[in-house]
Every structure is written in C-alpha cells, then in structure tokens.
Amino acid sequence: MDQSKESQGKNLRKTLKNRHIQLISLGGAIGTGLFYGSGESISLAGPAIIIAYLIGGLAIFMIVRAMSEMSVEDPKSGAFSYYATRYWSKRAGFVSGWNYWMNYVLVSMVELSVVGTFVNFWFPAIPAWVSAAFFLVVITAANLMGVSKFGEFEFWFAIIKIAAIVAMIIGGLAVVVMALPTANGLRASFANWFTVGGGFLPNGLMRHGANGQWTGLLMSLAVVMFSFGGTELIGITAGEASDPRRTIPKATNAIIWRILVFYILTLGVIMAVVPWNAIGKPNAQGMVVSPFVQIFDSVGVHAAAGILNFVCLTAVMSVYNSALYSNSRMLFSLARQGNAPKYLGRLSKGGVPYAGVLTSACIIALAVVVVFLWPQFAFNYLMSIATISAIINWSMIMVTEMLFRRAVARGEGPGDLAGKTGESALNALHFKLPFARVTPWAVLAFLAMIVVLMCFSSSYRVAVIAGPIWLIVLLVSYQLTQRRARQ
C-alpha cells in the first residue's frame, strides 16, 4: 500500500478537550463582526442595536442547538455536510458542505481585509496587503501542526479576547461611575443611550435617509447576523472531541451567556462612554478605528487603546484560525463522502487534513489580491456575500434537523437510538432542541426576513443576487460530478 492510500485510511484524532471546544466556539464568534463591524451596526440602529443582538442571538442559539442535537448523537467531522447527506440527500450534503466551505473562505477574506486596519494603528506605512499576506502564512503554518496544537493556539487566542473584553467592561463601567468627561465633551453615562443623537431608537424600525440609504433597527439585523457567524463551529469540532456527549451541550448552552456579556454588555458600555453617533467616525489622524479602541481614545488613555488594538488584531486572527480549521475538516469530510476530490481526504502522520488546509489557504490567498486592489469592496461586499452564504448554511441546518427527527421517529436514528420509534425515540435524544415542532419554522421565517431586509441595502443587495446564482452553480456542479462518476 502506498503512502497516500495509507494516509487516507487514517482518521482524525479525537484530542480536543472540553476547554478547547469551549474556547474554539467562542473564538469563531468574536472577531471582525464585533470588534470592527459593530461600528456599522451601531450607526444603523443607535443604542437599539442591543435589541438587535438579543433577537439575532436567540435565533443563532436555536440554530446551534439544532446542530448540537445531531452532533451529540452522531459526532462526525464536517457535521453539516454529513448530516445533510445522511438525512436529506447526497445532493444536499454536497451543497451544504461546499457552501459552508465557501462561507468560511469569504469570512477569512473579510478577516484578512481588515487586519491592516489594526496593524496601521502602530505602523501606518505598512500596506494592508502585506499584513494580510504575513498573517495568512503564520496561521496556515499553525493549522498544519496538529489539532491539539490548533486547540492550544485557539484557547490562548480566546483567553486574550475574553480578558480584554472583561477589562474593557470593567474600565468602561469605572469611567461611567466616576462620570469622567470624554474627548467629545460629554460625561460618560448610560443616560447617553437616551439623550444623544435622537435617543434610544433614533432611526426607528426602518427609515429612508436623506442619502438614499435605509437605516433603523431592522436594517441592522443583517450586520448583527454576520457577527454571529462561527458559533456553529461547535458542530465541526464534534468529530475530534474526546467526549462529545458532555462537551458539546456544555459549549452550546454557554452561547447565550456569551451573547449577553460579550455583545450586549460590551456594546452597552461602549455607547455609554462614546456617543453612538461618533462611533465609526475618523479619529484625529483621519483613521476609522474599532469602537473598542475609541472607548479608550475618548478618555485619553492612549496606551490602553494600543493594547486593545492588539487584542482586536488577535481576535481577527483567531477567527481566521478557526475558519481555516473548519474549512480543512469540511473538505476532508466531503472527500470521504465522495463529494470532493480524493486527495482532500489525505491526512498527515499527525492526523491533520493537510491537503484541505493548504487548498483552503491557497484560495484564501486571493484575499491578499482583493485587499490590494479593492480595499473597501473587501469588507463591505465580501461581508454581505458571506452573510447570505451563512444564511443558506443555517437554513439547511434547520431543515436537516427536522429530517433527522423524522428519521429518529422511524427507528433510523444513529447509535443507541437505532430501532427505537415514535415519541419514545425522540424522548431518548440526549440534547433536544427546545420546542422542536415550531422552532425550525420560526428560525427559517426569521432568516427569510433577513434576506428581504438585505434587499434594501446597497451593500447587501449584491449578496441577495449572488446567493441564488451560487446555489445554481453548486447544483450544476453536483450534477456534473455525478455524471463523471457514472462514466
């Protein structure tokens, strides 16, 4: 047997521990969308963005619960694609897997497109594409070192983010309690939510502005949903978890607290210190910096701003690290299903799907070119296309969960569910989706509403057009691969 065939016979290593999975799921969700994109969402909704994060957070929590219900019973690498293949159809598995892969390619491009913003905080002369290229190489190398090493990298990346966000919250609250003046001339106070720039809901639910752009609470939901992309990464880790029946539920249930603390409380404190209508505006040097950096700049603590800028940079790299990890596992799973070239199923001696890592990294390298040629396009349009790709993925998860439950009720469930039928089989599920009869339909309706709202945004409208085209490309590609397989 040659080495390639031998490597294909190996399996991924189940060496991710509970602390790794907890922090990986956190790392995938806290990145550009929160540290950088939150400025855009705040400008759309004002302080009411807190409500948008509550609504979007509840939806994403239910999506992850649906994913985790299946992952706990049948933990597999490339979970979305595997479950869609088994409980829906091979075509659905193909579409789900390749769409998820493309989603994280786009997310990676978004992350790399803004990395230069954080590097330029210290080194304004360094071109953005140089920063993108440097971190692309570093993170790719880290992903080739083995899943346990990846877990450690992501663990410490996430620890840095958590420590910084907690410190920022404590520092911001101290500024509010002491009512310190800011560079904007206002004293820090939670009353600023209701007294600055038109109050708590300055743009209403939806408003057509003088510049021709729609704003308001509803319009912010698309940006908010992009921020939550990555939380479903828990499902990908299940195939390499040492104890998925314990770790997956624990990580999933913690999501709601992360949303409350790391999104809602954090942004609430920022808007108490920095007036919401000043967030995202150029600073004295003419640069648009993260709201997290603005909060310290506004009270004159420039050293702390530099530290927090480093944390923002770390957060972006953390998301890219998670993206490359999940993409390589998805390609590995697709190859094992026969839905991708066989070489993508190869593993290194350390159990790393190196072919998937390198292939994904090469495609993501296009981000360096995109950042160099179209810096504004890189963030605005890539983020919108990534959002529609995520919506396709989330919708397929909810449909697959309903089909999974039907299979379980027929006695075709995985593991110890096999042979059990009806309500007794469904009651035997170890980690049930709450209100499973109505939740998938409610989430699907919510996601459909997001797509409709995207039609009102010039930045997101292109994604609504690109989404159906992308689905047609995937369906045609599937038919072509099946035709070749029969020849």
C-alpha positions in Angstrom: 0.0 0.0 0.0 1.5 3.4 -1.0 1.7 6.2 1.5 -1.2 8.2 0.1 -3.6 5.2 0.4 -2.3 4.6 3.9 -2.8 8.2 4.9 -6.4 8.1 3.6 -7.1 5.1 5.8 -6.3 7.1 8.9 -8.8 9.0 11.0 -8.9 12.4 12.6 -7.5 12.5 16.2 -10.1 12.9 19.0 -7.8 15.1 21.1 -9.8 18.2 21.5 -10.6 18.7 25.2 -13.6 20.5 26.8 -11.6 23.7 27.3 -10.5 23.7 23.7 -14.1 23.3 22.4 -15.4 25.9 24.7 -12.9 28.5 23.5 -12.9 27.4 19.8 -16.7 28.1 19.7 -16.1 31.4 21.4 -13.2 32.3 19.1 -15.2 31.7 16.0 -17.9 34.1 17.1 -15.9 37.0 18.4 -13.9 38.7 15.7 -14.4 41.3 13.0 -18.2 41.4 13.3 -17.9 42.5 16.9 -14.6 44.4 17.0 -14.9 46.2 13.7 -18.4 45.6 12.1 -20.2 46.7 15.3 -19.5 50.3 14.3 -21.6 49.9 11.2 -24.5 48.2 13.1 -24.5 50.9 15.7 -24.6 53.6 13.0 -27.7 51.9 11.6 -29.7 51.4 14.8 -28.1 53.5 17.5 -28.4 52.2 21.1 -31.3 50.0 19.9 -28.6 47.7 18.5 -28.8 46.0 21.8 -32.3 44.7 20.9 -31.0 43.6 17.5 -28.3 41.5 19.2 -30.9 40.0 21.6 -33.1 38.9 18.7 -30.3 37.7 16.5 -28.7 36.0 19.4 -31.8 34.0 20.2 -32.0 32.8 16.6 -28.4 31.8 16.4 -28.7 30.0 19.7 -31.6 27.9 18.3 -29.6 27.1 15.2 -26.6 25.9 17.2 -29.0 23.8 19.5 -30.3 22.1 16.4 -26.8 21.4 15.2 -25.8 20.1 18.6 -28.8 17.8 18.9 -27.4 15.9 15.9 -23.8 16.2 16.9 -24.3 14.7 20.3 -26.0 11.6 18.9 -23.6 11.2 15.9 -20.4 13.2 16.2 -18.7 13.5 12.8 -16.2 15.8 11.2 -17.8 18.1 8.6 -21.1 17.7 10.6 -23.3 19.9 8.4 -22.5 18.1 5.2 -22.5 14.6 6.8 -26.0 15.1 8.4 -27.4 16.6 5.2 -26.1 13.7 3.2 -27.5 11.0 5.6 -30.9 12.5 6.5 -31.6 14.6 3.4 -29.8 13.5 0.2 -26.3 13.3 -1.2 -27.1 16.4 -3.3 -28.0 18.3 -0.1 -24.7 17.1 1.5 -22.8 18.4 -1.5 -24.5 21.8 -1.4 -24.2 22.1 2.4 -20.5 21.2 2.5 -19.3 23.3 -0.4 -21.5 26.3 0.7 -20.0 26.1 4.2 -16.5 25.9 2.8 -17.1 29.0 0.6 -18.7 30.8 3.5 -15.6 30.5 5.5 -13.4 31.3 2.6 -15.3 34.6 2.4 -15.2 35.1 6.2 -11.4 34.6 6.0 -11.2 37.2 3.3 -13.2 39.6 5.4 -10.9 39.0 8.4 -7.7 39.5 6.3 -9.2 42.6 4.6 -9.3 44.4 8.0 -6.2 43.1 9.6 -4.3 46.0 8.0 -6.5 48.5 9.9 -5.2 47.2 13.2 -1.6 47.0 12.1 -1.8 50.6 10.7 -2.7 51.8 14.2 1.0 51.4 15.0 2.6 51.2 11.5 0.6 53.5 9.1 3.2 53.0 6.3 2.7 49.2 6.0 0.3 48.3 3.1 -2.8 46.3 4.1 -2.0 43.5 1.7 1.4 43.0 3.3 -0.3 42.5 6.7 -2.8 40.1 5.1 -0.1 38.0 3.5 2.0 37.8 6.6 -0.8 36.5 8.8 -2.1 34.2 6.1 1.3 32.3 6.2 1.5 32.3 10.0 -2.0 30.9 10.6 -1.6 28.3 7.9 1.5 27.0 9.5 -0.2 26.8 12.9 -3.0 24.7 11.3 -0.5 22.2 9.9 0.9 21.4 13.4 -1.9 19.1 14.6 -5.4 19.5 16.1 -4.2 19.6 19.7 -1.7 22.4 18.8 -4.5 24.2 17.0 -6.7 23.8 20.1 -4.0 25.4 22.2 -3.5 28.3 19.8 -7.2 29.0 19.8 -7.5 28.5 23.5 -5.0 31.3 24.2 -6.3 33.5 21.4 -9.7 33.4 23.0 -8.3 33.9 26.5 -6.7 37.1 25.3 -10.0 38.3 23.9 -12.0 37.4 27.0 -9.6 39.1 29.3 -9.5 42.2 27.2 -13.3 42.4 26.9 -13.8 41.9 30.6 -11.1 44.6 31.3 -12.8 46.9 28.9 -16.2 46.4 30.5 -14.7 47.0 34.0 -12.8 50.0 32.8 -15.8 51.4 30.9 -18.1 51.0 34.0 -15.5 52.8 36.1 -15.5 55.7 33.7 -19.3 55.8 33.9 -19.4 55.5 37.7 -16.9 58.4 38.0 -18.7 60.3 35.3 -15.4 61.3 33.6 -15.5 63.7 30.7 -14.6 62.4 27.3 -12.9 63.9 24.2 -16.4 64.6 22.9 -17.2 66.9 25.8 -19.9 64.5 27.2 -19.7 62.8 30.5 -19.9 59.0 30.4 -23.3 57.8 31.4 -25.8 55.2 30.4 -28.2 58.1 30.0 -26.4 58.8 26.8 -28.3 55.9 25.3 -31.5 58.0 25.5 -30.2 61.6 25.2 -27.7 61.6 22.4 -28.4 61.8 18.7 -32.1 61.2 18.8 -32.4 58.8 21.7 -32.5 55.0 22.1 -34.2 54.3 18.7 -33.0 57.3 16.6 -33.8 55.7 13.2 -36.9 53.8 14.1 -37.5 50.3 12.8 -36.7 51.4 9.2 -36.1 54.8 7.8 -35.1 56.0 4.3 -32.3 58.6 4.9 -31.5 61.7 3.0 -28.5 60.0 1.4 -30.8 57.3 -0.1 -29.8 54.6 2.4 -32.1 52.7 4.6 -31.3 52.7 8.4 -33.1 51.5 11.5 -33.3 48.6 13.9 -34.4 46.1 11.3 -31.7 47.1 8.9 -29.0 46.4 11.5 -30.0 42.7 11.8 -28.0 41.7 8.7 -24.8 43.1 10.2 -25.7 41.5 13.5 -26.2 38.1 12.0 -22.8 38.3 10.3 -21.3 38.9 13.8 -22.7 35.6 15.0 -21.2 33.6 12.1 -18.9 31.0 13.5 -20.9 29.9 16.6 -22.0 26.8 14.6 -18.3 25.7 14.6 -19.2 23.6 17.6 -20.6 21.0 15.2 -17.3 20.8 13.3 -15.3 20.1 16.4 -17.5 17.1 17.4 -15.6 14.7 15.2 -12.4 15.5 17.1 -13.9 15.9 20.6 -12.7 13.4 23.2 -16.2 13.4 25.0 -18.8 15.0 22.7 -21.8 13.9 24.7 -20.6 16.1 27.6 -18.6 18.9 25.9 -21.0 19.8 23.0 -24.0 20.5 25.3 -21.9 22.5 27.7 -20.3 24.6 25.0 -23.7 25.1 23.3 -25.6 26.3 26.4 -22.8 28.7 27.2 -23.6 30.6 23.9 -26.5 32.6 25.4 -24.2 33.9 28.2 -21.5 34.9 25.7 -24.1 36.9 23.7 -25.3 38.7 26.8 -21.8 39.5 28.1 -19.6 39.8 25.0 -22.0 41.5 22.7 -24.8 43.3 24.6 -23.0 44.3 27.8 -19.9 45.3 25.8 -21.7 47.5 23.3 -23.8 49.0 26.0 -20.7 50.1 27.9 -19.1 51.5 24.7 -22.2 53.6 23.9 -22.3 54.9 27.4 -18.7 56.3 27.1 -18.6 57.1 23.3 -21.7 58.8 21.9 -23.3 56.3 19.4 -23.2 58.8 16.6 -19.5 59.3 17.0 -18.7 55.6 16.7 -17.1 54.6 13.4 -16.1 58.2 12.6 -12.4 59.1 11.7 -10.2 60.0 14.6 -7.8 62.9 14.8 -5.3 61.1 12.5 -8.1 60.6 9.9 -8.3 56.8 10.5 -11.5 54.9 11.3 -10.7 52.7 14.2 -12.6 50.0 16.1 -15.2 51.1 18.6 -13.1 49.2 21.2 -10.2 51.4 20.5 -12.4 54.5 20.5 -13.6 53.9 24.0 -10.1 54.4 25.5 -9.0 57.1 23.0 -12.1 59.1 24.0 -10.9 59.4 27.7 -7.3 60.0 26.7 -5.9 56.6 27.7 -3.9 56.0 24.5 -1.7 53.3 25.9 -4.8 51.2 26.7 -6.1 51.9 23.2 -2.9 50.4 21.8 -3.3 47.3 23.9 -6.9 46.9 22.9 -5.9 47.3 19.3 -3.6 44.3 19.7 -6.5 42.4 21.1 -8.6 43.3 18.1 -5.8 42.0 15.9 -5.6 38.8 17.9 -9.4 38.4 17.6 -9.3 38.7 13.8 -6.5 36.1 13.7 -8.5 33.8 16.0 -11.5 33.9 13.6 -9.2 33.2 10.6 -7.6 30.4 12.6 -11.0 28.8 13.2 -12.1 29.4 9.6 -9.1 27.5 8.2 -9.6 24.7 10.7 -13.2 24.2 9.8 -12.6 24.5 6.1 -10.0 21.8 6.1 -12.3 19.5 8.1 -15.2 20.2 5.7 -13.1 19.3 2.7 -11.9 16.2 4.4 -15.5 15.1 5.1 -16.6 16.0 1.6 -13.8 13.9 0.2 -14.7 10.9 2.3 -18.4 11.2 1.1 -17.2 11.2 -2.5 -18.3 14.9 -2.9 -14.8 16.3 -3.3 -11.5 15.2 -5.0 -10.0 12.2 -3.1 -6.7 14.0 -2.4 -8.6 16.2 0.1 -9.1 13.2 2.2 -5.4 12.7 2.9 -4.1 13.1 6.5 -0.6 13.7 7.8 1.0 11.4 10.3 -0.3 13.7 13.0 -3.9 13.3 11.8 -4.1 16.7 10.1 -6.0 17.0 6.8 -3.1 18.9 5.3 -4.5 18.8 1.7 -7.6 20.6 2.9 -5.5 23.1 4.9 -3.2 24.0 2.0 -6.0 24.1 -0.6 -8.2 26.4 1.5 -5.2 28.6 2.3 -4.3 29.0 -1.4 -7.9 30.0 -2.3 -8.0 32.4 0.7 -4.7 33.9 -0.6 -6.9 35.7 -3.1 -7.8 37.9 -0.2 -4.4 39.5 -0.4 -5.1 40.5 -4.0 -8.6 41.7 -3.2 -7.3 43.8 -0.3 -4.7 45.3 -2.5 -7.0 46.2 -5.4 -10.3 46.9 -3.8 -9.9 47.7 0.0 -13.5 49.0 0.5 -15.0 46.2 -1.6 -13.1 43.7 0.5 -15.0 44.4 3.7 -18.4 45.7 2.6 -19.3 43.3 -0.2 -17.4 40.2 0.9 -19.2 40.5 4.3 -22.6 40.7 2.6 -21.9 37.7 0.4 -20.6 35.8 3.5 -23.8 36.6 5.3 -26.0 35.2 2.5 -23.8 32.1 2.5 -24.2 31.7 6.2 -28.0 32.1 5.9 -28.0 29.2 3.4 -26.0 27.1 5.8 -28.2 28.0 8.8 -31.4 27.2 6.8 -30.0 23.9 5.7 -29.2 23.0 9.4 -32.8 23.7 10.4 -34.2 21.6 7.6 -31.8 18.8 8.2 -32.7 18.8 11.9 -36.4 18.3 11.0 -35.4 15.4 8.7 -33.2 14.0 11.4 -36.1 13.9 13.8 -38.3 12.1 11.3 -35.6 9.5 10.8 -35.2 9.0 14.5 -39.0 8.6 14.8 -38.9 5.9 12.1 -36.3 3.9 14.0 -33.4 5.0 11.8 -31.6 7.1 14.3 -27.8 6.8 15.0 -26.2 4.8 17.8 -28.3 3.7 20.6 -31.4 5.3 19.0 -31.5 2.7 16.2 -34.6 0.6 16.5 -36.5 2.9 18.7 -39.5 4.6 17.1 -42.0 7.3 17.7 -42.1 9.6 20.7 -40.0 7.1 22.8 -37.2 7.6 20.3 -37.4 11.3 20.3 -37.5 11.4 24.1 -34.3 9.4 24.1 -32.4 12.2 22.4 -29.7 13.4 24.8 -29.7 17.1 23.9 -33.1 18.1 22.5 -33.8 21.3 20.5 -36.3 23.4 22.6 -39.9 23.5 21.1 -38.7 21.3 18.2 -42.1 21.3 16.5 -42.1 25.1 15.9 -38.5 26.3 16.4 -37.1 25.3 13.0 -40.0 27.0 11.2 -39.7 30.2 13.3 -35.9 30.4 12.6 -36.5 29.8 8.9 -39.0 32.6 8.8 -36.6 34.9 10.6 -33.8 34.1 8.1 -36.1 34.8 5.2 -36.9 38.2 6.8 -33.1 38.9 6.9 -32.9 38.2 3.2 -35.7 40.5 2.4 -34.1 43.3 4.5 -30.8 42.8 2.7 -32.6 43.9 -0.5 -33.0 47.4 1.0 -29.2 47.8 1.5 -26.9 48.8 -1.4 -24.0 46.8 0.2 -26.1 43.7 0.8 -28.2 43.7 -2.3 -25.4 42.2 -4.4 -25.4 39.2 -2.0 -29.2 38.6 -2.5 -28.4 38.3 -6.2 -25.3 36.3 -5.7 -26.9 33.8 -3.3 -29.3 32.1 -5.9 -26.6 32.2 -8.5 -24.2 30.4 -6.1 -26.8 27.8 -5.3 -27.3 27.2 -9.1 -23.6 26.8 -9.5 -23.5 24.2 -6.7 -26.4 22.2 -8.1 -24.9 22.2 -11.6 -21.6 21.2 -10.2 -23.2 18.3 -8.3 -24.8 17.0 -11.5 -21.5 17.2 -13.4 -19.6 15.3 -10.7 -22.3 12.6 -10.6 -22.2 12.3 -14.4 -18.4 11.9 -14.3 -18.8 9.3 -11.5 -21.1 7.2 -13.7 -18.8 7.3 -16.7 
